[in-house]
Amino acid sequence: MASSLISRFIKDERGNFAIMGAVAMIIIIGCAALIAVLMALGRLTPAGPRAALWGAAAATAWALIAAFIKSTTDTITQFGVGGMFTHWPVYALAVGGLTGVLLEQWALQAGPLRVSQPFLVIVDPLVSIVLSVWLFGEHFVPDAGTVAISAVAFAVMCAGVVVLTQTAPATMEPAAPPGEPAH
């Protein structure tokens, strides 16, 4: 019964699945399952690995939210602002946004920033790329040079994120002014 109600809610006026189709539901459920597994594994580990696992879970959620943003925008384009509220993407965006914020805060509080932040920044675009290919049929430019430059740029970004987070201060306490004792 629940699946019947869900399928009616996500279908458009012609009875077709709206925007992304039945495959989207499988992918959304798969992402939710991945997030749940990462969160569960994080609960079983010490602070450092927990921050990494929860950071990856939050990044997966943000990538999924990006897909919901695109779907909501497409819905607005097709049905207007009023019609947006009769389709599922805007509600998925609202629930996903709240979930993403909570997951990110948990990841940031689970352990050192130098552990969670790289996972938040690096996993999100990787999952977003996979989702854009699966859900929206996007593809890479077949030019090997462009793909190589993109891969190198991504690797440099990853290295930069790791280096920047490793040089973060040990605490968030402000530094003592010169001549004053530290607290």
Contacts in CASP RR format, 6 or more apart in sequence:
PFRMAT RR
TARGET T0000
AUTHOR 0000-0000-0000
METHOD contacts of the structure
MODEL  1
MASSLISRFIKDERGNFAIMGAVAMIIIIGCAALIAVLMALGRLTPAGPR
AALWGAAAATAWALIAAFIKSTTDTITQFGVGGMFTHWPVYALAVGGLTG
VLLEQWALQAGPLRVSQPFLVIVDPLVSIVLSVWLFGEHFVPDAGTVAIS
AVAFAVMCAGVVVLTQTAPATMEPAAPPGEPAH
6 25 0 8 1.000
7 17 0 8 1.000
9 88 0 8 1.000
10 17 0 8 1.000
10 18 0 8 1.000
10 21 0 8 1.000
10 25 0 8 1.000
10 87 0 8 1.000
10 88 0 8 1.000
11 17 0 8 1.000
11 18 0 8 1.000
12 18 0 8 1.000
12 87 0 8 1.000
17 24 0 8 1.000
17 25 0 8 1.000
18 75 0 8 1.000
18 87 0 8 1.000
18 88 0 8 1.000
18 89 0 8 1.000
19 71 0 8 1.000
19 74 0 8 1.000
19 75 0 8 1.000
19 87 0 8 1.000
19 89 0 8 1.000
20 67 0 8 1.000
20 71 0 8 1.000
20 135 0 8 1.000
20 136 0 8 1.000
23 134 0 8 1.000
23 135 0 8 1.000
24 135 0 8 1.000
27 131 0 8 1.000
27 134 0 8 1.000
27 135 0 8 1.000
28 64 0 8 1.000
28 92 0 8 1.000
31 60 0 8 1.000
31 61 0 8 1.000
31 63 0 8 1.000
31 64 0 8 1.000
31 127 0 8 1.000
31 131 0 8 1.000
34 57 0 8 1.000
34 60 0 8 1.000
35 57 0 8 1.000
35 60 0 8 1.000
35 61 0 8 1.000
35 103 0 8 1.000
38 53 0 8 1.000
38 54 0 8 1.000
38 55 0 8 1.000
38 56 0 8 1.000
38 57 0 8 1.000
38 60 0 8 1.000
39 53 0 8 1.000
39 54 0 8 1.000
39 57 0 8 1.000
39 103 0 8 1.000
41 53 0 8 1.000
42 49 0 8 1.000
42 50 0 8 1.000
42 53 0 8 1.000
42 54 0 8 1.000
42 110 0 8 1.000
43 50 0 8 1.000
45 53 0 8 1.000
47 110 0 8 1.000
47 111 0 8 1.000
47 112 0 8 1.000
48 110 0 8 1.000
48 111 0 8 1.000
48 112 0 8 1.000
48 115 0 8 1.000
49 115 0 8 1.000
50 110 0 8 1.000
50 111 0 8 1.000
51 107 0 8 1.000
51 108 0 8 1.000
51 110 0 8 1.000
51 111 0 8 1.000
51 112 0 8 1.000
51 115 0 8 1.000
51 116 0 8 1.000
51 119 0 8 1.000
52 115 0 8 1.000
52 116 0 8 1.000
52 119 0 8 1.000
53 119 0 8 1.000
54 103 0 8 1.000
54 106 0 8 1.000
54 107 0 8 1.000
54 110 0 8 1.000
54 116 0 8 1.000
55 103 0 8 1.000
55 104 0 8 1.000
55 107 0 8 1.000
55 110 0 8 1.000
55 116 0 8 1.000
55 119 0 8 1.000
55 120 0 8 1.000
55 123 0 8 1.000
56 119 0 8 1.000
56 123 0 8 1.000
57 103 0 8 1.000
57 107 0 8 1.000
58 100 0 8 1.000
58 103 0 8 1.000
58 104 0 8 1.000
58 106 0 8 1.000
58 107 0 8 1.000
58 120 0 8 1.000
59 119 0 8 1.000
59 120 0 8 1.000
59 121 0 8 1.000
59 122 0 8 1.000
59 123 0 8 1.000
59 124 0 8 1.000
59 127 0 8 1.000
60 123 0 8 1.000
60 124 0 8 1.000
60 127 0 8 1.000
61 96 0 8 1.000
61 97 0 8 1.000
61 99 0 8 1.000
61 100 0 8 1.000
61 103 0 8 1.000
61 104 0 8 1.000
62 100 0 8 1.000
62 104 0 8 1.000
62 120 0 8 1.000
62 124 0 8 1.000
63 123 0 8 1.000
63 124 0 8 1.000
63 125 0 8 1.000
63 126 0 8 1.000
63 127 0 8 1.000
63 128 0 8 1.000
63 130 0 8 1.000
63 131 0 8 1.000
64 96 0 8 1.000
64 127 0 8 1.000
64 131 0 8 1.000
65 93 0 8 1.000
65 96 0 8 1.000
65 97 0 8 1.000
65 100 0 8 1.000
66 124 0 8 1.000
66 128 0 8 1.000
66 131 0 8 1.000
67 128 0 8 1.000
67 131 0 8 1.000
67 132 0 8 1.000
67 135 0 8 1.000
67 136 0 8 1.000
68 89 0 8 1.000
68 92 0 8 1.000
68 93 0 8 1.000
68 96 0 8 1.000
69 93 0 8 1.000
70 136 0 8 1.000
71 89 0 8 1.000
71 92 0 8 1.000
71 93 0 8 1.000
72 84 0 8 1.000
72 89 0 8 1.000
72 90 0 8 1.000
72 93 0 8 1.000
74 89 0 8 1.000
75 83 0 8 1.000
75 84 0 8 1.000
75 87 0 8 1.000
75 89 0 8 1.000
75 90 0 8 1.000
76 83 0 8 1.000
76 84 0 8 1.000
79 86 0 8 1.000
79 87 0 8 1.000
84 90 0 8 1.000
104 120 0 8 1.000
107 116 0 8 1.000
107 119 0 8 1.000
107 120 0 8 1.000
108 116 0 8 1.000
108 117 0 8 1.000
110 116 0 8 1.000
113 165 0 8 1.000
113 168 0 8 1.000
114 165 0 8 1.000
114 166 0 8 1.000
114 168 0 8 1.000
115 165 0 8 1.000
117 161 0 8 1.000
117 165 0 8 1.000
118 158 0 8 1.000
118 161 0 8 1.000
118 162 0 8 1.000
118 165 0 8 1.000
121 157 0 8 1.000
121 161 0 8 1.000
122 157 0 8 1.000
122 158 0 8 1.000
122 161 0 8 1.000
125 154 0 8 1.000
132 138 0 8 1.000
133 139 0 8 1.000
140 146 0 8 1.000
140 147 0 8 1.000
140 150 0 8 1.000
141 147 0 8 1.000
173 183 0 8 1.000
175 182 0 8 1.000
176 182 0 8 1.000
176 183 0 8 1.000
END
